[in-house]
Amino acid sequence: MQSDFVVSPFSGQPMYLQIMEQMRQKIAVGEWAAGSEIPSIRQLAVSLCVSVITVKRAYLELEREGVIVTRQGKGSFVAPDPALSPRLYQEQFSEHLDRAAQLGTSLGLSDREIVQRLRKAVDKVNETKLEKEPQ
């Protein structure tokens, strides 16, 4: 399994958190299904040119969260929980909403303005969907 992760020491976010975020994303969107094998710690470290310790920390944190499981001598796998993908998707959605609210507030927008802008964004997405549907 080849890695298409991207980590940057300049992002302001620790690299192990960047790895965790990208792994959660792959699981949330179904790219990595429940029970599927994931790259070994060493494989991922080599492909990302980061320390094994960095990747190991990400894996340990994800294990604590119940996102992945590691079987001694067998490797690491996405947790076999069918509700995992929707749960991660909901968590990511909530995080994005929180960030949008924080950004809007820091820009001095009122609660009402933030909600109106979100409504406009939803309307725009719905319009785009309608345009793409066959008539």
N, CA, C and O atoms as CSV, one atom per row, in Angstrom:
chain,resi,resn,atom,element,x,y,z
A,1,MET,N,N,0.851,-1.178,0.000
A,1,MET,CA,C,0.000,0.000,0.000
A,1,MET,C,C,0.893,1.237,0.000
A,1,MET,O,O,1.659,1.452,0.939
A,2,GLN,N,N,0.800,2.023,-1.017
A,2,GLN,CA,C,1.637,3.213,-1.138
A,2,GLN,C,C,1.009,4.384,-0.402
A,2,GLN,O,O,-0.211,4.540,-0.355
A,3,SER,N,N,1.886,5.205,0.171
A,3,SER,CA,C,1.403,6.354,0.928
A,3,SER,C,C,1.324,7.581,0.039
A,3,SER,O,O,2.240,7.856,-0.736
A,4,ASP,N,N,0.239,8.310,0.151
A,4,ASP,CA,C,0.133,9.584,-0.558
A,4,ASP,C,C,-0.090,10.699,0.465
A,4,ASP,O,O,-0.782,11.682,0.200
A,5,PHE,N,N,0.514,10.519,1.628
A,5,PHE,CA,C,0.439,11.513,2.691
A,5,PHE,C,C,1.423,12.633,2.389
A,5,PHE,O,O,2.424,12.440,1.699
A,6,VAL,N,N,1.113,13.801,2.921
A,6,VAL,CA,C,2.020,14.935,2.812
A,6,VAL,C,C,2.157,15.537,4.201
A,6,VAL,O,O,1.164,15.917,4.821
A,7,VAL,N,N,3.378,15.620,4.682
A,7,VAL,CA,C,3.625,16.275,5.966
A,7,VAL,C,C,4.663,17.365,5.769
A,7,VAL,O,O,5.556,17.260,4.929
A,8,SER,N,N,4.519,18.404,6.562
A,8,SER,CA,C,5.436,19.523,6.454
A,8,SER,C,C,5.892,19.964,7.838
A,8,SER,O,O,5.069,20.180,8.727
A,9,PRO,N,N,7.197,20.096,8.019
A,9,PRO,CA,C,7.693,20.596,9.309
A,9,PRO,C,C,7.389,22.085,9.496
A,9,PRO,O,O,7.591,22.623,10.584
A,10,PHE,N,N,6.908,22.749,8.454
A,10,PHE,CA,C,6.653,24.191,8.497
A,10,PHE,C,C,5.175,24.537,8.656
A,10,PHE,O,O,4.817,25.714,8.636
A,11,SER,N,N,4.318,23.542,8.812
A,11,SER,CA,C,2.877,23.794,8.845
A,11,SER,C,C,2.401,24.422,10.160
A,11,SER,O,O,1.295,24.958,10.223
A,12,GLY,N,N,3.210,24.360,11.186
A,12,GLY,CA,C,2.776,24.866,12.484
A,12,GLY,C,C,2.059,23.802,13.296
A,12,GLY,O,O,1.745,24.025,14.465
A,13,GLN,N,N,1.797,22.657,12.700
A,13,GLN,CA,C,1.151,21.539,13.388
A,13,GLN,C,C,2.175,20.403,13.468
A,13,GLN,O,O,2.845,20.115,12.477
A,14,PRO,N,N,2.308,19.758,14.623
A,14,PRO,CA,C,3.259,18.647,14.716
A,14,PRO,C,C,3.005,17.600,13.632
A,14,PRO,O,O,1.861,17.346,13.256
A,15,MET,N,N,4.075,17.002,13.143
A,15,MET,CA,C,3.948,16.043,12.038
A,15,MET,C,C,3.104,14.832,12.408
A,15,MET,O,O,2.377,14.310,11.563
A,16,TYR,N,N,3.187,14.372,13.664
A,16,TYR,CA,C,2.375,13.206,14.027
A,16,TYR,C,C,0.880,13.545,13.945
A,16,TYR,O,O,0.070,12.685,13.599
A,17,LEU,N,N,0.515,14.793,14.262
A,17,LEU,CA,C,-0.887,15.206,14.137
A,17,LEU,C,C,-1.304,15.295,12.674
A,17,LEU,O,O,-2.443,14.975,12.333
A,18,GLN,N,N,-0.395,15.726,11.811
A,18,GLN,CA,C,-0.686,15.772,10.380
A,18,GLN,C,C,-0.955,14.362,9.856
A,18,GLN,O,O,-1.866,14.148,9.057
A,19,ILE,N,N,-0.156,13.412,10.315
A,19,ILE,CA,C,-0.333,12.013,9.901
A,19,ILE,C,C,-1.673,11.487,10.397
A,19,ILE,O,O,-2.412,10.851,9.645
A,20,MET,N,N,-1.984,11.751,11.658
A,20,MET,CA,C,-3.255,11.296,12.229
A,20,MET,C,C,-4.440,11.869,11.453
A,20,MET,O,O,-5.392,11.153,11.140
A,21,GLU,N,N,-4.374,13.140,11.152
A,21,GLU,CA,C,-5.465,13.807,10.440
A,21,GLU,C,C,-5.693,13.174,9.065
A,21,GLU,O,O,-6.832,12.948,8.656
A,22,GLN,N,N,-4.604,12.895,8.366
A,22,GLN,CA,C,-4.729,12.314,7.028
A,22,GLN,C,C,-5.220,10.868,7.083
A,22,GLN,O,O,-5.946,10.420,6.195
A,23,MET,N,N,-4.823,10.144,8.126
A,23,MET,CA,C,-5.315,8.771,8.269
A,23,MET,C,C,-6.816,8.785,8.579
A,23,MET,O,O,-7.576,8.000,8.011
A,24,ARG,N,N,-7.240,9.674,9.478
A,24,ARG,CA,C,-8.665,9.795,9.786
A,24,ARG,C,C,-9.461,10.143,8.530
A,24,ARG,O,O,-10.560,9.630,8.317
A,25,GLN,N,N,-8.893,11.022,7.704
A,25,GLN,CA,C,-9.570,11.435,6.466
A,25,GLN,C,C,-9.767,10.237,5.537
A,25,GLN,O,O,-10.848,10.056,4.975
A,26,LYS,N,N,-8.736,9.430,5.378
A,26,LYS,CA,C,-8.833,8.262,4.497
A,26,LYS,C,C,-9.911,7.292,4.982
A,26,LYS,O,O,-10.629,6.691,4.184
A,27,ILE,N,N,-10.008,7.154,6.299
A,27,ILE,CA,C,-11.013,6.256,6.868
A,27,ILE,C,C,-12.406,6.874,6.739
A,27,ILE,O,O,-13.368,6.189,6.394
A,28,ALA,N,N,-12.502,8.159,7.017
A,28,ALA,CA,C,-13.802,8.845,6.982
A,28,ALA,C,C,-14.452,8.768,5.614
A,28,ALA,O,O,-15.661,8.559,5.509
A,29,VAL,N,N,-13.656,8.938,4.560
A,29,VAL,CA,C,-14.230,8.932,3.211
A,29,VAL,C,C,-14.314,7.530,2.611
A,29,VAL,O,O,-14.761,7.361,1.477
A,30,GLY,N,N,-13.883,6.524,3.378
A,30,GLY,CA,C,-14.001,5.148,2.919
A,30,GLY,C,C,-12.860,4.654,2.064
A,30,GLY,O,O,-12.921,3.542,1.540
A,31,GLU,N,N,-11.812,5.457,1.910
A,31,GLU,CA,C,-10.654,5.014,1.141
A,31,GLU,C,C,-9.973,3.834,1.840
A,31,GLU,O,O,-9.474,2.916,1.189
A,32,TRP,N,N,-9.963,3.875,3.166
A,32,TRP,CA,C,-9.480,2.759,3.979
A,32,TRP,C,C,-10.678,2.197,4.724
A,32,TRP,O,O,-11.189,2.832,5.647
A,33,ALA,N,N,-11.126,1.023,4.336
A,33,ALA,CA,C,-12.320,0.405,4.920
A,33,ALA,C,C,-12.004,-0.249,6.259
A,33,ALA,O,O,-10.850,-0.558,6.558
A,34,ALA,N,N,-13.038,-0.452,7.052
A,34,ALA,CA,C,-12.895,-1.139,8.339
A,34,ALA,C,C,-12.223,-2.487,8.126
A,34,ALA,O,O,-12.616,-3.255,7.248
A,35,GLY,N,N,-11.212,-2.765,8.930
A,35,GLY,CA,C,-10.490,-4.034,8.853
A,35,GLY,C,C,-9.359,-4.084,7.855
A,35,GLY,O,O,-8.601,-5.054,7.839
A,36,SER,N,N,-9.216,-3.055,7.008
A,36,SER,CA,C,-8.151,-3.103,6.004
A,36,SER,C,C,-6.795,-2.789,6.622
A,36,SER,O,O,-6.680,-2.019,7.576
A,37,GLU,N,N,-5.786,-3.404,6.052
A,37,GLU,CA,C,-4.414,-3.207,6.539
A,37,GLU,C,C,-3.922,-1.820,6.123
A,37,GLU,O,O,-4.235,-1.329,5.038
A,38,ILE,N,N,-3.151,-1.208,7.009
A,38,ILE,CA,C,-2.559,0.098,6.725
A,38,ILE,C,C,-1.040,-0.049,6.676
A,38,ILE,O,O,-0.510,-1.057,7.145
A,39,PRO,N,N,-0.338,0.921,6.125
A,39,PRO,CA,C,1.118,0.793,6.038
A,39,PRO,C,C,1.734,0.579,7.420
A,39,PRO,O,O,1.236,1.088,8.424
A,40,SER,N,N,2.813,-0.176,7.447
A,40,SER,CA,C,3.515,-0.369,8.714
A,40,SER,C,C,4.139,0.959,9.140
A,40,SER,O,O,4.317,1.866,8.326
A,41,ILE,N,N,4.461,1.056,10.401
A,41,ILE,CA,C,5.082,2.268,10.930
A,41,ILE,C,C,6.364,2.573,10.148
A,41,ILE,O,O,6.603,3.709,9.738
A,42,ARG,N,N,7.172,1.544,9.953
A,42,ARG,CA,C,8.448,1.737,9.252
A,42,ARG,C,C,8.230,2.146,7.794
A,42,ARG,O,O,8.907,3.044,7.293
A,43,GLN,N,N,7.290,1.491,7.115
A,43,GLN,CA,C,6.999,1.846,5.710
A,43,GLN,C,C,6.581,3.298,5.586
A,43,GLN,O,O,7.069,4.022,4.717
A,44,LEU,N,N,5.674,3.725,6.460
A,44,LEU,CA,C,5.182,5.093,6.383
A,44,LEU,C,C,6.281,6.097,6.722
A,44,LEU,O,O,6.379,7.152,6.095
A,45,ALA,N,N,7.102,5.768,7.711
A,45,ALA,CA,C,8.209,6.656,8.087
A,45,ALA,C,C,9.174,6.843,6.922
A,45,ALA,O,O,9.613,7.959,6.645
A,46,VAL,N,N,9.498,5.757,6.248
A,46,VAL,CA,C,10.418,5.826,5.108
A,46,VAL,C,C,9.800,6.637,3.975
A,46,VAL,O,O,10.465,7.494,3.394
A,47,SER,N,N,8.530,6.373,3.655
A,47,SER,CA,C,7.905,7.074,2.531
A,47,SER,C,C,7.732,8.567,2.807
A,47,SER,O,O,7.739,9.371,1.875
A,48,LEU,N,N,7.576,8.944,4.084
A,48,LEU,CA,C,7.412,10.359,4.434
A,48,LEU,C,C,8.729,11.043,4.802
A,48,LEU,O,O,8.780,12.258,4.994
A,49,CYS,N,N,9.794,10.241,4.896
A,49,CYS,CA,C,11.106,10.759,5.315
A,49,CYS,C,C,11.014,11.420,6.693
A,49,CYS,O,O,11.544,12.509,6.915
A,50,VAL,N,N,10.324,10.731,7.611
A,50,VAL,CA,C,10.229,11.205,8.989
A,50,VAL,C,C,10.702,10.093,9.913
A,50,VAL,O,O,10.895,8.953,9.491
A,51,SER,N,N,10.879,10.436,11.149
A,51,SER,CA,C,11.323,9.481,12.151
A,51,SER,C,C,10.259,8.418,12.406
A,51,SER,O,O,9.060,8.694,12.366
A,52,VAL,N,N,10.722,7.201,12.669
A,52,VAL,CA,C,9.826,6.116,13.052
A,52,VAL,C,C,9.064,6.512,14.319
A,52,VAL,O,O,7.900,6.148,14.485
A,53,ILE,N,N,9.713,7.250,15.200
A,53,ILE,CA,C,9.089,7.691,16.450
A,53,ILE,C,C,7.883,8.589,16.167
A,53,ILE,O,O,6.868,8.507,16.859
A,54,THR,N,N,7.995,9.437,15.158
A,54,THR,CA,C,6.890,10.333,14.783
A,54,THR,C,C,5.672,9.525,14.346
A,54,THR,O,O,4.555,9.781,14.795
A,55,VAL,N,N,5.895,8.552,13.472
A,55,VAL,CA,C,4.794,7.727,12.973
A,55,VAL,C,C,4.244,6.852,14.098
A,55,VAL,O,O,3.032,6.664,14.209
A,56,LYS,N,N,5.135,6.324,14.924
A,56,LYS,CA,C,4.701,5.476,16.029
A,56,LYS,C,C,3.780,6.250,16.971
A,56,LYS,O,O,2.784,5.710,17.452
A,57,ARG,N,N,4.111,7.512,17.231
A,57,ARG,CA,C,3.263,8.331,18.100
A,57,ARG,C,C,1.870,8.497,17.499
A,57,ARG,O,O,0.865,8.411,18.206
A,58,ALA,N,N,1.818,8.737,16.184
A,58,ALA,CA,C,0.521,8.872,15.507
A,58,ALA,C,C,-0.281,7.577,15.644
A,58,ALA,O,O,-1.473,7.617,15.951
A,59,TYR,N,N,0.361,6.435,15.419
A,59,TYR,CA,C,-0.320,5.157,15.504
A,59,TYR,C,C,-0.810,4.886,16.930
A,59,TYR,O,O,-1.931,4.414,17.119
A,60,LEU,N,N,0.021,5.182,17.928
A,60,LEU,CA,C,-0.389,4.966,19.315
A,60,LEU,C,C,-1.598,5.818,19.686
A,60,LEU,O,O,-2.513,5.345,20.360
A,61,GLU,N,N,-1.601,7.071,19.246
A,61,GLU,CA,C,-2.735,7.958,19.525
A,61,GLU,C,C,-4.007,7.446,18.836
A,61,GLU,O,O,-5.088,7.458,19.424
A,62,LEU,N,N,-3.863,7.002,17.593
A,62,LEU,CA,C,-5.013,6.478,16.856
A,62,LEU,C,C,-5.524,5.174,17.491
A,62,LEU,O,O,-6.724,4.901,17.474
A,63,GLU,N,N,-4.621,4.384,18.042
A,63,GLU,CA,C,-5.041,3.169,18.751
A,63,GLU,C,C,-5.828,3.532,20.002
A,63,GLU,O,O,-6.859,2.924,20.292
A,64,ARG,N,N,-5.343,4.521,20.739
A,64,ARG,CA,C,-6.052,4.971,21.949
A,64,ARG,C,C,-7.463,5.465,21.619
A,64,ARG,O,O,-8.396,5.282,22.401
A,65,GLU,N,N,-7.600,6.090,20.456
A,65,GLU,CA,C,-8.908,6.601,20.024
A,65,GLU,C,C,-9.806,5.494,19.465
A,65,GLU,O,O,-10.993,5.721,19.229
A,66,GLY,N,N,-9.250,4.311,19.254
A,66,GLY,CA,C,-10.027,3.211,18.691
A,66,GLY,C,C,-10.172,3.272,17.184
A,66,GLY,O,O,-11.048,2.623,16.612
A,67,VAL,N,N,-9.310,4.055,16.533
A,67,VAL,CA,C,-9.385,4.215,15.077
A,67,VAL,C,C,-8.647,3.083,14.369
A,67,VAL,O,O,-9.092,2.610,13.324
A,68,ILE,N,N,-7.525,2.647,14.932
A,68,ILE,CA,C,-6.773,1.536,14.353
A,68,ILE,C,C,-6.481,0.504,15.442
A,68,ILE,O,O,-6.569,0.789,16.636
A,69,VAL,N,N,-6.138,-0.680,15.002
A,69,VAL,CA,C,-5.702,-1.740,15.912
A,69,VAL,C,C,-4.400,-2.308,15.364
A,69,VAL,O,O,-4.202,-2.386,14.152
A,70,THR,N,N,-3.514,-2.703,16.282
A,70,THR,CA,C,-2.257,-3.320,15.874
A,70,THR,C,C,-2.221,-4.718,16.451
A,70,THR,O,O,-2.456,-4.924,17.642
A,71,ARG,N,N,-1.924,-5.676,15.588
A,71,ARG,CA,C,-1.817,-7.074,16.010
A,71,ARG,C,C,-0.355,-7.468,15.909
A,71,ARG,O,O,0.239,-7.434,14.832
A,72,GLN,N,N,0.211,-7.839,17.033
A,72,GLN,CA,C,1.622,-8.200,17.091
A,72,GLN,C,C,1.966,-9.226,16.013
A,72,GLN,O,O,1.347,-10.287,15.934
A,73,GLY,N,N,2.943,-8.905,15.196
A,73,GLY,CA,C,3.387,-9.809,14.145
A,73,GLY,C,C,2.514,-9.806,12.899
A,73,GLY,O,O,2.871,-10.432,11.900
A,74,LYS,N,N,1.397,-9.129,12.933
A,74,LYS,CA,C,0.476,-9.111,11.792
A,74,LYS,C,C,0.430,-7.748,11.116
A,74,LYS,O,O,0.276,-7.670,9.897
A,75,GLY,N,N,0.560,-6.676,11.885
A,75,GLY,CA,C,0.505,-5.334,11.319
A,75,GLY,C,C,-0.586,-4.495,11.951
A,75,GLY,O,O,-1.184,-4.869,12.959
A,76,SER,N,N,-0.829,-3.352,11.334
A,76,SER,CA,C,-1.857,-2.420,11.824
A,76,SER,C,C,-3.012,-2.371,10.831
A,76,SER,O,O,-2.820,-2.462,9.619
A,77,PHE,N,N,-4.211,-2.226,11.376
A,77,PHE,CA,C,-5.421,-2.285,10.573
A,77,PHE,C,C,-6.400,-1.201,11.027
A,77,PHE,O,O,-6.367,-0.751,12.172
A,78,VAL,N,N,-7.270,-0.797,10.102
A,78,VAL,CA,C,-8.365,0.083,10.475
A,78,VAL,C,C,-9.251,-0.726,11.421
A,78,VAL,O,O,-9.524,-1.900,11.171
A,79,ALA,N,N,-9.694,-0.104,12.491
A,79,ALA,CA,C,-10.549,-0.799,13.455
A,79,ALA,C,C,-11.763,-1.386,12.728
A,79,ALA,O,O,-12.318,-0.759,11.826
A,80,PRO,N,N,-12.167,-2.594,13.130
A,80,PRO,CA,C,-13.275,-3.261,12.430
A,80,PRO,C,C,-14.656,-2.748,12.834
A,80,PRO,O,O,-15.618,-3.516,12.838
A,81,ASP,N,N,-14.766,-1.498,13.164
A,81,ASP,CA,C,-16.020,-0.893,13.606
A,81,ASP,C,C,-16.725,-0.272,12.405
A,81,ASP,O,O,-16.213,0.693,11.837
A,82,PRO,N,N,-17.890,-0.795,11.996
A,82,PRO,CA,C,-18.591,-0.241,10.826
A,82,PRO,C,C,-19.059,1.203,11.037
A,82,PRO,O,O,-19.298,1.923,10.068
A,83,ALA,N,N,-19.191,1.624,12.288
A,83,ALA,CA,C,-19.636,2.996,12.565
A,83,ALA,C,C,-18.471,3.977,12.587
A,83,ALA,O,O,-18.678,5.178,12.761
A,84,LEU,N,N,-17.255,3.483,12.413
A,84,LEU,CA,C,-16.068,4.341,12.516
A,84,LEU,C,C,-16.034,5.424,11.446
A,84,LEU,O,O,-15.814,6.593,11.760
A,85,SER,N,N,-16.249,5.055,10.196
A,85,SER,CA,C,-16.173,6.019,9.103
A,85,SER,C,C,-17.180,7.159,9.279
A,85,SER,O,O,-16.793,8.324,9.193
A,86,PRO,N,N,-18.464,6.858,9.523
A,86,PRO,CA,C,-19.413,7.959,9.732
A,86,PRO,C,C,-19.071,8.811,10.957
A,86,PRO,O,O,-19.247,10.029,10.937
A,87,ARG,N,N,-18.587,8.176,12.011
A,87,ARG,CA,C,-18.222,8.922,13.219
A,87,ARG,C,C,-17.085,9.896,12.928
A,87,ARG,O,O,-17.139,11.058,13.331
A,88,LEU,N,N,-16.048,9.417,12.223
A,88,LEU,CA,C,-14.917,10.285,11.884
A,88,LEU,C,C,-15.359,11.418,10.962
A,88,LEU,O,O,-14.893,12.551,11.087
A,89,TYR,N,N,-16.254,11.103,10.044
A,89,TYR,CA,C,-16.762,12.123,9.127
A,89,TYR,C,C,-17.490,13.215,9.907
A,89,TYR,O,O,-17.300,14.402,9.642
A,90,GLN,N,N,-18.321,12.814,10.869
A,90,GLN,CA,C,-19.047,13.772,11.702
A,90,GLN,C,C,-18.078,14.614,12.543
A,90,GLN,O,O,-18.274,15.820,12.698
A,91,GLU,N,N,-17.032,13.971,13.084
A,91,GLU,CA,C,-16.043,14.702,13.884
A,91,GLU,C,C,-15.322,15.739,13.030
A,91,GLU,O,O,-15.105,16.871,13.464
A,92,GLN,N,N,-14.952,15.343,11.807
A,92,GLN,CA,C,-14.272,16.287,10.917
A,92,GLN,C,C,-15.194,17.440,10.558
A,92,GLN,O,O,-14.764,18.593,10.523
A,93,PHE,N,N,-16.445,17.142,10.294
A,93,PHE,CA,C,-17.405,18.189,9.956
A,93,PHE,C,C,-17.537,19.179,11.112
A,93,PHE,O,O,-17.548,20.392,10.901
A,94,SER,N,N,-17.637,18.658,12.324
A,94,SER,CA,C,-17.740,19.528,13.505
A,94,SER,C,C,-16.503,20.399,13.667
A,94,SER,O,O,-16.609,21.581,13.995
A,95,GLU,N,N,-15.325,19.812,13.436
A,95,GLU,CA,C,-14.080,20.586,13.527
A,95,GLU,C,C,-14.072,21.727,12.511
A,95,GLU,O,O,-13.664,22.843,12.831
A,96,HIS,N,N,-14.519,21.449,11.295
A,96,HIS,CA,C,-14.551,22.489,10.260
A,96,HIS,C,C,-15.546,23.596,10.619
A,96,HIS,O,O,-15.277,24.779,10.411
A,97,LEU,N,N,-16.684,23.199,11.154
A,97,LEU,CA,C,-17.655,24.204,11.581
A,97,LEU,C,C,-17.080,25.072,12.705
A,97,LEU,O,O,-17.257,26.290,12.712
A,98,ASP,N,N,-16.393,24.431,13.650
A,98,ASP,CA,C,-15.764,25.176,14.746
A,98,ASP,C,C,-14.745,26.177,14.213
A,98,ASP,O,O,-14.691,27.325,14.655
A,99,ARG,N,N,-13.940,25.724,13.255
A,99,ARG,CA,C,-12.932,26.628,12.668
A,99,ARG,C,C,-13.592,27.794,11.941
A,99,ARG,O,O,-13.139,28.934,12.043
A,100,ALA,N,N,-14.665,27.503,11.207
A,100,ALA,CA,C,-15.376,28.566,10.485
A,100,ALA,C,C,-15.966,29.573,11.467
A,100,ALA,O,O,-15.912,30.780,11.231
A,101,ALA,N,N,-16.524,29.082,12.557
A,101,ALA,CA,C,-17.093,29.978,13.566
A,101,ALA,C,C,-15.997,30.835,14.204
A,101,ALA,O,O,-16.185,32.033,14.415
A,102,GLN,N,N,-14.860,30.219,14.507
A,102,GLN,CA,C,-13.747,30.966,15.094
A,102,GLN,C,C,-13.241,32.034,14.135
A,102,GLN,O,O,-12.976,33.166,14.539
A,103,LEU,N,N,-13.109,31.671,12.871
A,103,LEU,CA,C,-12.633,32.618,11.869
A,103,LEU,C,C,-13.621,33.770,11.713
A,103,LEU,O,O,-13.227,34.936,11.700
A,104,GLY,N,N,-14.896,33.442,11.595
A,104,GLY,CA,C,-15.914,34.485,11.465
A,104,GLY,C,C,-15.908,35.432,12.651
A,104,GLY,O,O,-16.009,36.648,12.486
A,105,THR,N,N,-15.790,34.872,13.844
A,105,THR,CA,C,-15.756,35.695,15.056
A,105,THR,C,C,-14.515,36.574,15.083
A,105,THR,O,O,-14.589,37.748,15.444
A,106,SER,N,N,-13.378,36.008,14.702
A,106,SER,CA,C,-12.139,36.799,14.710
A,106,SER,C,C,-12.169,37.904,13.654
A,106,SER,O,O,-11.466,38.907,13.777
A,107,LEU,N,N,-12.986,37.713,12.618
A,107,LEU,CA,C,-13.149,38.757,11.599
A,107,LEU,C,C,-14.180,39.802,12.014
A,107,LEU,O,O,-14.409,40.777,11.299
A,108,GLY,N,N,-14.796,39.592,13.169
A,108,GLY,CA,C,-15.770,40.555,13.673
A,108,GLY,C,C,-17.180,40.351,13.149
A,108,GLY,O,O,-18.028,41.231,13.292
A,109,LEU,N,N,-17.441,39.197,12.543
A,109,LEU,CA,C,-18.783,38.922,12.043
A,109,LEU,C,C,-19.707,38.569,13.208
A,109,LEU,O,O,-19.282,37.958,14.188
A,110,SER,N,N,-20.956,38.957,13.089
A,110,SER,CA,C,-21.934,38.593,14.112
A,110,SER,C,C,-22.340,37.136,13.909
A,110,SER,O,O,-22.076,36.546,12.862
A,111,ASP,N,N,-22.979,36.569,14.919
A,111,ASP,CA,C,-23.472,35.195,14.801
A,111,ASP,C,C,-24.399,35.068,13.595
A,111,ASP,O,O,-24.338,34.099,12.839
A,112,ARG,N,N,-25.254,36.066,13.440
A,112,ARG,CA,C,-26.216,36.059,12.331
A,112,ARG,C,C,-25.487,36.060,10.978
A,112,ARG,O,O,-25.874,35.331,10.065
A,113,GLU,N,N,-24.429,36.882,10.851
A,113,GLU,CA,C,-23.677,36.941,9.588
A,113,GLU,C,C,-22.996,35.606,9.293
A,113,GLU,O,O,-22.963,35.158,8.147
A,114,ILE,N,N,-22.460,34.983,10.324
A,114,ILE,CA,C,-21.797,33.685,10.145
A,114,ILE,C,C,-22.810,32.661,9.640
A,114,ILE,O,O,-22.522,31.912,8.706
A,115,VAL,N,N,-23.982,32.625,10.247
A,115,VAL,CA,C,-25.032,31.683,9.839
A,115,VAL,C,C,-25.499,31.985,8.414
A,115,VAL,O,O,-25.717,31.067,7.624
A,116,GLN,N,N,-25.652,33.275,8.085
A,116,GLN,CA,C,-26.075,33.648,6.726
A,116,GLN,C,C,-25.054,33.201,5.693
A,116,GLN,O,O,-25.419,32.723,4.618
A,117,ARG,N,N,-23.786,33.354,6.014
A,117,ARG,CA,C,-22.745,32.926,5.067
A,117,ARG,C,C,-22.730,31.415,4.901
A,117,ARG,O,O,-22.524,30.909,3.798
A,118,LEU,N,N,-22.946,30.703,5.983
A,118,LEU,CA,C,-23.021,29.250,5.892
A,118,LEU,C,C,-24.218,28.849,5.027
A,118,LEU,O,O,-24.111,27.944,4.200
A,119,ARG,N,N,-25.345,29.513,5.216
A,119,ARG,CA,C,-26.545,29.245,4.417
A,119,ARG,C,C,-26.267,29.481,2.929
A,119,ARG,O,O,-26.683,28.691,2.081
A,120,LYS,N,N,-25.549,30.593,2.615
A,120,LYS,CA,C,-25.188,30.886,1.219
A,120,LYS,C,C,-24.312,29.777,0.639
A,120,LYS,O,O,-24.491,29.366,-0.507
A,121,ALA,N,N,-23.363,29.299,1.445
A,121,ALA,CA,C,-22.471,28.236,0.981
A,121,ALA,C,C,-23.259,26.964,0.692
A,121,ALA,O,O,-23.007,26.292,-0.308
A,122,VAL,N,N,-24.205,26.630,1.554
A,122,VAL,CA,C,-25.041,25.439,1.345
A,122,VAL,C,C,-25.891,25.607,0.090
A,122,VAL,O,O,-26.011,24.682,-0.714
A,123,ASP,N,N,-26.476,26.786,-0.074
A,123,ASP,CA,C,-27.278,27.051,-1.272
A,123,ASP,C,C,-26.441,26.904,-2.539
A,123,ASP,O,O,-26.902,26.351,-3.537
A,124,LYS,N,N,-25.212,27.403,-2.491
A,124,LYS,CA,C,-24.314,27.315,-3.646
A,124,LYS,C,C,-24.008,25.858,-3.988
A,124,LYS,O,O,-23.996,25.483,-5.160
A,125,VAL,N,N,-23.762,25.042,-2.972
A,125,VAL,CA,C,-23.505,23.612,-3.188
A,125,VAL,C,C,-24.733,22.949,-3.804
A,125,VAL,O,O,-24.615,22.155,-4.738
A,126,ASN,N,N,-25.898,23.275,-3.284
A,126,ASN,CA,C,-27.130,22.685,-3.819
A,126,ASN,C,C,-27.383,23.103,-5.263
A,126,ASN,O,O,-27.831,22.289,-6.070
A,127,GLU,N,N,-27.102,24.356,-5.596
A,127,GLU,CA,C,-27.251,24.821,-6.984
A,127,GLU,C,C,-26.317,24.065,-7.906
A,127,GLU,O,O,-26.704,23.670,-9.005
A,128,THR,N,N,-25.105,23.865,-7.467
A,128,THR,CA,C,-24.115,23.150,-8.270
A,128,THR,C,C,-24.565,21.702,-8.497
A,128,THR,O,O,-24.405,21.160,-9.591
A,129,LYS,N,N,-25.130,21.082,-7.453
A,129,LYS,CA,C,-25.641,19.720,-7.598
A,129,LYS,C,C,-26.768,19.660,-8.622
A,129,LYS,O,O,-26.818,18.746,-9.445
A,130,LEU,N,N,-27.667,20.633,-8.568
A,130,LEU,CA,C,-28.797,20.660,-9.500
A,130,LEU,C,C,-28.315,20.824,-10.940
A,130,LEU,O,O,-28.857,20.205,-11.856
A,131,GLU,N,N,-27.289,21.663,-11.136
A,131,GLU,CA,C,-26.751,21.899,-12.482
A,131,GLU,C,C,-26.129,20.633,-13.052
A,131,GLU,O,O,-26.154,20.419,-14.264
A,132,LYS,N,N,-25.569,19.789,-12.179
A,132,LYS,CA,C,-24.881,18.583,-12.653
A,132,LYS,C,C,-25.830,17.415,-12.872
A,132,LYS,O,O,-25.480,16.457,-13.562
A,133,GLU,N,N,-27.031,17.479,-12.294
A,133,GLU,CA,C,-27.998,16.389,-12.463
A,133,GLU,C,C,-28.523,16.367,-13.885
A,133,GLU,O,O,-28.797,17.412,-14.475
A,134,PRO,N,N,-28.663,15.148,-14.440
A,134,PRO,CA,C,-29.240,15.045,-15.790
A,134,PRO,C,C,-30.710,15.465,-15.784
A,134,PRO,O,O,-31.442,15.190,-14.834
A,135,GLN,N,N,-31.116,16.114,-16.823
A,135,GLN,CA,C,-32.494,16.620,-16.921
A,135,GLN,C,C,-33.418,15.572,-17.468
A,135,GLN,O,O,-34.614,15.822,-17.618
